[in-house]
């Protein structure tokens, strides 16, 4: 059984590797709900995203973004995330980088082929806090100066102002982003990230195992490397909501929950 699972994992990874080479962009929005924006432009399913882009979701909205190496970024409501540095170079893996920065809100992260090649090429930042990868999936929330990371699979480390913490599945890391003070504890019962498939009001992604998650993406019937959205009638789009304004953004003074 172990050998069979290893072969299935290898098969899924190779499918992701082959399909990724057909991508013209760094990633694409696979599915979304509500007010979702890329650089203040209203987003649609199949929309391309690239290194340097900022993604945001309004109240009650969520989005699932798949990068060309199979990394999944699952933004929950009232969230702002920047793809600060992303390079997936199959011809020269030493150039690879997958860095994202959480400005505010909650991001569920599932690692892809870049992490498999070299976990050191993956970083998640939230203010002064940097998460290092030794696993495959976590959910990180930044609100004000508090950063909480719930570990879903593998192990992750968190470093803030020289203080370092580590945690494994079923645990969480809570740190003060200003002082670096924090602790590792068990995730309280009922607060662990859900394992439900994406598509509900929270945008939960589902399978924490990277091979199973990859199979889910490929089993949808749409080629992973084809960013084209389904054909739609030639009718004017409905009015789109304005991009959310986040109180943690120094350039804004609005309330993200308004």
Secondary structure as UniProt FT lines:
FT   HELIX           2..20
FT   TURN            21..22
FT   STRAND          27..33
FT   STRAND          36..38
FT   TURN            39..40
FT   STRAND          41..42
FT   TURN            45..46
FT   STRAND          48..49
FT   TURN            51..52
FT   STRAND          54..57
FT   TURN            59..60
FT   STRAND          62..67
FT   TURN            68..69
FT   STRAND          72..75
FT   STRAND          79..87
FT   HELIX           93..95
FT   STRAND          97..110
FT   HELIX           113..117
FT   HELIX           119..121
FT   STRAND          122..126
FT   TURN            127..128
FT   STRAND          129..143
FT   TURN            144..145
FT   STRAND          146..160
FT   TURN            161..162
FT   STRAND          163..167
FT   TURN            169..170
FT   STRAND          171..176
FT   TURN            177..179
FT   STRAND          182..186
FT   TURN            189..190
FT   TURN            201..202
FT   HELIX           210..218
FT   TURN            219..220
FT   TURN            224..225
FT   TURN            247..248
FT   TURN            250..251
FT   TURN            256..257
//
